[in-house]
Amino acid sequence: MTTPPHPLVARARKLAAEVLAPQAERVDQEGVPASSIEAVKRSGLLGVSAPVAYGGAAAPASVARETAEILAGACCSTWFVQTQHHTPVMTLAGSELPVRERLLGPLAKGEMLSGVAYAQLRAHPRIPVRVTRERGGWRFDGTVPWYTGWGLNDVMLLAGVTDADEALFAFTEAREQPGLRPSPPMRLAALTASRTVSLELDGLWLPDDAVALRSPYETWAATDRPKSTNASPAVFGVTASALDLLDSVDGDPTAKETARVLRARLDEVRRQANALADHPVPTERIEERLASKTRAHDVMRAATTAAVVAGGGRSMDLGSPAQRLDREGMFLLVQGQTAEVRRAHLGSLGSLGSLSS
Ligand SMILES: Cc1cc2nc3c(=O)[nH]c(=O)nc-3n(C[C@H](O)[C@H](O)[C@H](O)COP(=O)(O)OP(=O)(O)OC[C@H]3O[C@@H](n4cnc5c(N)ncnc54)[C@H](O)[C@@H]3O)c2cc1C
């Protein structure tokens, strides 16, 4: 007897099949439409990890991973826009500051979508966004290099570093306002659809009650650093979709055999990655996590390359799912990259046995 899937897994599959996958090539070229965001909001998936008391599902981490894999496999751009939301939700869930009562409910219930602008904190000791005390609130100056979901998000969680070397996270409305100016949407090799901009901050002022987290930089970084060492479920989603495509090539036993072999590798690397992600101490087994993440990237690149090869010249058509998955996979190689992840990945590529003569 098989157990039925978690209701949010069932909803993710329905959203993927009915909304995301059928228009993935068009969305890739034209941008994530507001209608897809409305569908994501209605699905309940924005509250997958949020506390039940605030309208969320507080689902196990395995469910959050599986739903992420399903969405990313259907349309990586839509997955990426909505994945930003989960950091603000978890930040509020762990916060005891007043903004929790104002925003956690609407975010957990999917009434509002949040973006996040915090990757720049990882450039420390360089400080791309500086926060200073001013008029009983906080003043933000500097540049956010990447901000996804512009025009789709309702609010954003913005991070900078204070004069006392604290990481400070505060919410503001996701719109142009005094002291906050977006660049035009970036044209990228992949994920242009995610409506990513950079933000110029020039005296943006936010009140004390907008602050969701304030922590010594090193304390924040100690919990942030290990997170990026885990394999992303999105990598498994893109891999699985590329393998489905490969498997669907009619009358080509080689394509099917390659899909079978790579699917076995995908299952193995996913099992390993899930076991590491479920390990109770996130700061332990870092080298193993990095090796597993790199293996996940290797299997993904093999799968997306195989899908392109199997499609021949037609794979170059912008309407072809093979080229879209290949470009989405390229993006996932650098998403959330830290110095440690970069070192591990480059090191592994430099020691590829198959390339030696
Ligand atoms: C399309 C897109 C959308 C994004 N959207 C968001 C968003 O909405 N919110 C958000 O917060 N972030 C977002 N990001 C940021 C994303 O997570 C970053 O790409 C990732 O963290 C890497 O940052 P970077 O490339 O800007 O950093 P970089 O500083 O260029 O480098 C990445 C890492 O490698 C290290 N490094 C760089 N060069 C060297 C070197 N020569 N030697 C040793 N180490 C080095 C750096 O210290 C850093 O840790 C987005 C990125 C992309 C591509």
The ligand as an SDF file (V2000), in Angstrom:
LIG
                    3D

 53 58  0  0  0  0  0  0  0  0999 V2000
   19.5430   35.8260  -11.7260 C   0  0  0  0  0  0  0  0  0  0  0  0
   19.9380   36.0060  -10.3000 C   0  0  0  0  0  0  0  0  0  0  0  0
   19.0000   36.4330   -9.3740 C   0  0  0  0  0  0  0  0  0  0  0  0
   19.3520   36.6390   -8.0430 C   0  0  0  0  0  0  0  0  0  0  0  0
   18.4090   37.0950   -7.1670 N   0  0  0  0  0  0  0  0  0  0  0  0
   18.7410   37.3250   -5.8780 C   0  0  0  0  0  0  0  0  0  0  0  0
   17.7770   37.8470   -4.9460 C   0  0  0  0  0  0  0  0  0  0  0  0
   16.6250   38.0850   -5.2670 O   0  0  0  0  0  0  0  0  0  0  0  0
   18.1740   38.0830   -3.6930 N   0  0  0  0  0  0  0  0  0  0  0  0
   19.4450   37.8360   -3.2700 C   0  0  0  0  0  0  0  0  0  0  0  0
   19.7450   38.0620   -2.0980 O   0  0  0  0  0  0  0  0  0  0  0  0
   20.3740   37.3350   -4.1180 N   0  0  0  0  0  0  0  0  0  0  0  0
   20.0520   37.0700   -5.4040 C   0  0  0  0  0  0  0  0  0  0  0  0
   20.9890   36.5620   -6.2780 N   0  0  0  0  0  0  0  0  0  0  0  0
   22.3720   36.4190   -5.7620 C   0  0  0  0  0  0  0  0  0  0  0  0
   22.8940   35.0280   -5.7790 C   0  0  0  0  0  0  0  0  0  0  0  0
   22.5200   34.2560   -4.7010 O   0  0  0  0  0  0  0  0  0  0  0  0
   24.3950   35.2250   -5.9490 C   0  0  0  0  0  0  0  0  0  0  0  0
   24.6440   34.9980   -7.2980 O   0  0  0  0  0  0  0  0  0  0  0  0
   25.2760   34.3200   -5.2630 C   0  0  0  0  0  0  0  0  0  0  0  0
   25.1600   34.4830   -3.8830 O   0  0  0  0  0  0  0  0  0  0  0  0
   26.7060   34.6660   -5.7340 C   0  0  0  0  0  0  0  0  0  0  0  0
   26.9100   36.0410   -5.5800 O   0  0  0  0  0  0  0  0  0  0  0  0
   27.7440   36.9150   -6.6150 P   0  0  0  0  0  0  0  0  0  0  0  0
   27.9140   36.2070   -7.8700 O   0  0  0  0  0  0  0  0  0  0  0  0
   27.1500   38.2690   -6.6390 O   0  0  0  0  0  0  0  0  0  0  0  0
   29.0320   36.9810   -5.7530 O   0  0  0  0  0  0  0  0  0  0  0  0
   30.5270   37.1410   -6.1610 P   0  0  0  0  0  0  0  0  0  0  0  0
   31.0510   38.0800   -5.1870 O   0  0  0  0  0  0  0  0  0  0  0  0
   30.7500   37.4500   -7.5920 O   0  0  0  0  0  0  0  0  0  0  0  0
   31.1050   35.6790   -5.9470 O   0  0  0  0  0  0  0  0  0  0  0  0
   30.4560   34.5120   -5.4310 C   0  0  0  0  0  0  0  0  0  0  0  0
   31.2810   33.9200   -4.2850 C   0  0  0  0  0  0  0  0  0  0  0  0
   32.5700   33.5440   -4.7010 O   0  0  0  0  0  0  0  0  0  0  0  0
   33.5440   34.2710   -4.0120 C   0  0  0  0  0  0  0  0  0  0  0  0
   34.5580   34.7110   -4.9700 N   0  0  0  0  0  0  0  0  0  0  0  0
   34.3330   35.5120   -6.0330 C   0  0  0  0  0  0  0  0  0  0  0  0
   35.4810   35.6880   -6.7120 N   0  0  0  0  0  0  0  0  0  0  0  0
   36.4370   34.9960   -6.0580 C   0  0  0  0  0  0  0  0  0  0  0  0
   37.8130   34.7640   -6.2670 C   0  0  0  0  0  0  0  0  0  0  0  0
   38.4720   35.3160   -7.2770 N   0  0  0  0  0  0  0  0  0  0  0  0
   38.4580   33.9720   -5.3890 N   0  0  0  0  0  0  0  0  0  0  0  0
   37.8330   33.4220   -4.3550 C   0  0  0  0  0  0  0  0  0  0  0  0
   36.5150   33.5880   -4.0960 N   0  0  0  0  0  0  0  0  0  0  0  0
   35.8270   34.3560   -4.9310 C   0  0  0  0  0  0  0  0  0  0  0  0
   32.8580   35.4320   -3.3360 C   0  0  0  0  0  0  0  0  0  0  0  0
   33.4310   35.7460   -2.0960 O   0  0  0  0  0  0  0  0  0  0  0  0
   31.4310   34.9270   -3.1760 C   0  0  0  0  0  0  0  0  0  0  0  0
   31.2540   34.2790   -1.9560 O   0  0  0  0  0  0  0  0  0  0  0  0
   20.6850   36.3700   -7.6130 C   0  0  0  0  0  0  0  0  0  0  0  0
   21.6230   35.9060   -8.5450 C   0  0  0  0  0  0  0  0  0  0  0  0
   21.2650   35.7330   -9.8700 C   0  0  0  0  0  0  0  0  0  0  0  0
   22.3100   35.2550  -10.8340 C   0  0  0  0  0  0  0  0  0  0  0  0
  1  2  1  0
  2  3  1  0
  2 52  2  0
  3  4  2  0
  4  5  1  0
  4 50  1  0
  5  6  2  0
  6  7  1  0
  6 13  1  0
  7  8  2  0
  7  9  1  0
  9 10  1  0
 10 11  2  0
 10 12  1  0
 12 13  2  0
 13 14  1  0
 14 15  1  0
 14 50  1  0
 15 16  1  0
 16 17  1  0
 16 18  1  0
 18 19  1  0
 18 20  1  0
 20 21  1  0
 20 22  1  0
 22 23  1  0
 23 24  1  0
 24 25  2  0
 24 26  1  0
 24 27  1  0
 27 28  1  0
 28 29  2  0
 28 30  1  0
 28 31  1  0
 31 32  1  0
 32 33  1  0
 33 34  1  0
 33 48  1  0
 34 35  1  0
 35 36  1  0
 35 46  1  0
 36 37  1  0
 36 45  1  0
 37 38  2  0
 38 39  1  0
 39 40  1  0
 39 45  2  0
 40 41  1  0
 40 42  2  0
 42 43  1  0
 43 44  2  0
 44 45  1  0
 46 47  1  0
 46 48  1  0
 48 49  1  0
 50 51  2  0
 51 52  1  0
 52 53  1  0
M  END
$$$$
